[in-house]
Amino acid sequence: MNWYTEAFTGDYLTVYSHRNRDEAQRQIRFVLEHVGHFPGQIVLDLACGNGRHALELTEQGYRVVGLDLSTHLLSEVRVVAADRRALSLICGDMRYLPFKEDSFDLILSMFTSFGYFDVDDENISVLSEVARLLKPGGSFFMDYLNPERVKSSLIPESIRRDHGMLIKEKRRINEEKQRVEKEIILEKKGQQTRYRESVRLFSHVELIEILSSVGLTVIRKFGDYESSPFSDQSSRMILISKNFSDNRRGM
């Protein structure tokens, strides 16, 4: 079974509990600062997880569709968003998005929700789908890991406690496949659970070329949510691209 069909459970929310609504609020402010603030527009939060960014966008007046493969994470969103008429939730695969072309003004891919698939063509198909769904003039905001920083600062193993759970994380770079791989071991009350994560390491040059190949033009890139210029040692790779034409390629 693929790692991404098993990893995104309630345990995932514990492992990444520091990725919370406060952080999402700051990040959405950054997004809107750089793509423009147009309440009423339709936004797709791709791989929306527990909906922290989608919920913040509805607070800002946007109509939002949150799509995720994890039924567990979507159920978490529904608990807190039952009265949010501006938010629709769909369980689906980001490679095969169930929407008509030109459906969205803005599409988000947050917290490295890209590079999951073993075959590069399948990862590229995600961006082809993004290009297909963006309206002419629409924006794609992508928050992705910085491969060079990951390689130079990788911590092979760490141990911590959170919510009464012992969390062990083992990390490695698979040079042959150009992926960063993580094994997560959770221990609580004598019970042990293991998860795996694996993400393809696309360089910023590769991503810009792929985005261009599907018809999207990168107009801004940043190294963090403080608007720092991107470099090899930036903490993040944030790319903002636009659909300047409805003659999109790669589809």
Helices and strands as residue ranges (DSSP letters): G 3-5, H 10-15, H 21-35, E 42-46, H 52-59, E 63-68, H 71-80, E 87-91, E 104-109, H 120-133, E 134-144, H 147-153, E 157-162, E 165-174, E 179-188, E 191-200, H 204-213, E 217-222, E 237-242
